[in-house]
Amino acid sequence: MSLKVIEYRQLLYIIAMFMFVQFFGLLLGIALFSGEIISVPSQVSQSFFNSPINLLFYVAYIIIVSLILILIFRVYKGKKLFIIFEGVVIFIASLIVFMVVFGMINDSTLITLYGMSITTNFIIAAIAALVLIYLKNRMPQLRNTAAIISSVGVGLILGISFPFNIALLFMAFIAVYDFIAVFITKHMLVLARVAEDNNLALLIGVNEVEAIPAGSLDKSYVAEYRKDKSELKRRTRLNRLIGKDMIPVAARVELGTGDLAIPLMVAISAFSPGPNFVLSFFVIFGAIFGLLLTMFILRKYKRALPAIPPLFFGILVFVLLYSLIYGVI
């Protein structure tokens, strides 16, 4: 098997997970806008996000939180804080997903518990969220599952909060921030490294180790491998991949949960007012185009890239295409 085949296979896995988040999230967003499951944000909340100035405060909040997290991650060397942080994120984000899903298949009943009025769907969703956290900690291979569900939840929360034009503006701000955070300050790379090292559900990824014919690899890679061959042979898992003319190659592709949630936010916000299925689909296919562009650049330059800028570019191209076809947005 050649390295290109592995890379294309990983690309298909990433695209499949990305598309699942977008289409499943949009389905839940449509259910939310129906108003029959749980109430969408109040007009007061939506009017707050109607202002670009208020949106800047929200962007500043995200930047400040990111910087605080980096400071904590640089100083703290334990594991428990990461588990708690991940658990809070998964619980909040997945709670709304489970509430909508259970609301679509089951009628909710209002009950009183310890003096508080809550719905049965909320209780079931909270239990499901806690079970997800438990299973992910017991089975690290469920990281992608937890990350996908969390991404859908974040996209839902933001998508029903922002009107479409503000959602696009918000994504533009995030695209600029993502570019700066990866190429200039590089603190996004620190966050990604911490998430990877601690297997946090802040990324989706495909990691594989395959045996590749030595003749199909770069000479510098082969020379580096031969230098470390004796050490690699001590690792039983890699040892079975090492043959006379075969070299084990680790291939990895990752995408942040923000790269999944932000396009979903725009797609959901495009649905209302309307409903406007067509614009939402244009946004999703624009995001897929942007993801393909990201993967093309990634294969060409072989370095960490900010995904939001090309995703935003793809969405913008398809929104403009929609405008040309239908005359309005």
Rosetta blueprint (number, residue, H / E / L):
1 M L
2 S L
3 L H
4 K H
5 V H
6 I H
7 E H
8 Y H
9 R H
10 Q H
11 L H
12 L H
13 Y H
14 I H
15 I H
16 A H
17 M H
18 F H
19 M H
20 F H
21 V H
22 Q H
23 F H
24 F H
25 G H
26 L H
27 L H
28 L H
29 G H
30 I H
31 A H
32 L H
33 F H
34 S L
35 G L
36 E L
37 I L
38 I L
39 S L
40 V L
41 P L
42 S L
43 Q H
44 V H
45 S H
46 Q H
47 S H
48 F H
49 F H
50 N L
51 S L
52 P H
53 I H
54 N H
55 L H
56 L H
57 F H
58 Y H
59 V H
60 A H
61 Y H
62 I H
63 I H
64 I H
65 V H
66 S H
67 L H
68 I H
69 L H
70 I H
71 L H
72 I H
73 F H
74 R H
75 V H
76 Y L
77 K L
78 G L
79 K L
80 K H
81 L H
82 F H
83 I H
84 I H
85 F H
86 E H
87 G H
88 V H
89 V H
90 I H
91 F H
92 I H
93 A H
94 S H
95 L H
96 I H
97 V H
98 F H
99 M H
100 V H
101 V H
102 F H
103 G H
104 M H
105 I H
106 N L
107 D L
108 S L
109 T L
110 L E
111 I E
112 T E
113 L E
114 Y L
115 G L
116 M E
117 S E
118 I E
119 T E
120 T H
121 N H
122 F H
123 I H
124 I H
125 A H
126 A H
127 I H
128 A H
129 A H
130 L H
131 V H
132 L H
133 I H
134 Y H
135 L H
136 K H
137 N H
138 R H
139 M L
140 P H
141 Q H
142 L H
143 R H
144 N H
145 T H
146 A H
147 A H
148 I H
149 I H
150 S H
151 S H
152 V H
153 G H
154 V H
155 G H
156 L H
157 I H
158 L H
159 G H
160 I L
161 S L
162 F L
163 P L
164 F H
165 N H
166 I H
167 A H
168 L H
169 L H
170 F H
171 M H
172 A H
173 F H
174 I H
175 A H
176 V H
177 Y H
178 D H
179 F H
180 I H
181 A H
182 V H
183 F H
184 I L
185 T L
186 K L
187 H H
188 M H
189 L H
190 V H
191 L H
192 A H
193 R H
194 V H
195 A H
196 E H
197 D H
198 N L
199 N L
200 L L
201 A L
202 L L
203 L E
204 I E
205 G E
206 V E
207 N E
208 E E
209 V E
210 E E
211 A E
212 I E
213 P E
214 A H
215 G H
216 S H
217 L L
218 D L
219 K H
220 S H
221 Y H
222 V H
223 A H
224 E H
225 Y H
226 R H
227 K H
228 D L
229 K H
230 S H
231 E H
232 L H
233 K L
234 R L
235 R L
236 T H
237 R H
238 L H
239 N H
240 R L
241 L L
242 I L
243 G L
244 K L
245 D L
246 M E
247 I E
248 P E
249 V E
250 A E
251 A E
252 R E
253 V E
254 E E
255 L E
256 G E
257 T H
258 G H
259 D H
260 L H
261 A H
262 I H
263 P H
264 L H
265 M H
266 V H
267 A H
268 I H
269 S H
270 A H
271 F H
272 S L
273 P L
274 G L
275 P L
276 N L
277 F H
278 V H
279 L H
280 S H
281 F H
282 F H
283 V H
284 I H
285 F H
286 G H
287 A H
288 I H
289 F H
290 G H
291 L H
292 L H
293 L H
294 T H
295 M H
296 F H
297 I H
298 L H
299 R H
300 K H
301 Y H
302 K L
303 R L
304 A L
305 L L
306 P L
307 A L
308 I H
309 P H
310 P H
311 L H
312 F H
313 F H
314 G H
315 I H
316 L H
317 V H
318 F H
319 V H
320 L H
321 L H
322 Y H
323 S H
324 L H
325 I H
326 Y H
327 G L
328 V L
329 I L
